[in-house]
Amino acid sequence: MKHKFWSFRFWLHRSHLYITLGIFLFSFLVIYIPLNTSFFDPVTRAFEDFRLSDLFLRLSDRNSMPESNEIFVVDVTSIRNRKAIAETIAEVAATSPKVIALDIMFPDDDRSEDNLILMQTLDTIPATIVTASEVSDDNNVLSSFFTPALPQLREGYTNTTMNNTYSKCLRTYTTTVTNEDDTLRSLPLQIALAYQPSLRYEKDAEQLINYSDVHIRKVLPTDISLFADRFKDKIVVIGIASGKEDLHLTPVGDLSGPEIVALSAHTLIHHREITEMPVWLGVVLGFLLTYCFVVTCSYLHIKYEKTDNIRITLSAILVTILLVFINLIVNHFFHYSISLIYAFTGIVLTGNALSFYVGWLLWLQEKKKLKHPEKTLYL
């Protein structure tokens, strides 16, 4: 063996740099650039919609997560009558919550008697009421069934409709949408501000919802009285929480709109946003990890005097598993998502790249075009 594994001379050998650069050049020319063309749009969307943290969230038991003691969801899926919904709202209000959020879209129709009862109920409740509203196509106006009859109600747009996430995994929420005339707040932000007026937040931000922090307790209308003590001075979101009308795909499976709103508000209140690694940093990290793996594979090649694909493959599998485990730990405990796609691509291609590089050196040696074969690691 010409060099020891831990020597700087071995680690900084130019062959390792050539192989790593070749891997990344090949990756960008053959994989990443083609994937960004319109022909591969479905494949690109599939890659963009996948996160390693999803594996952890799907395998973990949500019931084992701590239950939020600040936000609750009252499920009114079985109630279709507006008068009955008004009675449920009044029953919730009797428990003295600090914030009542209505994640229900009420179409404007001719049920005048029920509408009047609903309006009168909301008008007499002392708690802060936040309602889900629709936003116009140009993001200029918020409107709901209650506008402008009850101006004291706070309105917020729902992220599930704003993001058009019915066909993909819902990961993010937005805080505000700013237009030329006004700044519109989202429903989670309005809830968070009503609960914590001094809350600091970033405007026009799109942030990841933290699905791994807590799970939200769903309460049936018949059980409201049993939760009277827990509702006091807390947040209660009322909406369709078990029907298919407001169901969305999330990293933890299907969740209802009210649950997603509650988790988004919890993320905001406690500043538990998950931070994603910037793309440029993911590229740098991928390059460094690939370089280290190239050095390891070079060592195996020199030690066994051949490119042992079995050992390289096993090493790649072990390194990949280790990186996945580290990413899950960092994501869960530090709320940071590491970008490993570039590292995984480099690790997978290392074995073939090393074989190609050694074969190229042998070809140069055979053609007598290699001036100093003794300076290479592999000949």
Secondary structure, DSSP 8 states (H G I E B T S, - for coil): --S-TT-HHHHT-HHHHHHHHHHHHHIIIIIIHHHTSGGGHHHHHHHHT--THHHHHHHS-GGGS-EEEEEEEEE-TT---HHHHHHHHHHHHTT--SEEEEE------S-HHHHHHHHHHHHT--SEEEEEEEE-TTS--EE-TTTTT-TTSEEEE-HHHHTT-TTS---EEESEEE-SS-EEEBHHHHHHHHH-TT----TT-EEE---SS-EEEEE-GGGGGGGHHHHTTSEEEEE--SSGGGEEEETTEEEEHHHHHHHHHHHHHTT--BEE--HHHHHHHHHHHHHHHHHHHHHHHHHHTS--HHHHHHHHHHHHHHHHHHHHHHHHHH-EE---HHHHHHHHHHHHHHHHHHHHHHHHHHTT--S-GGGSS--
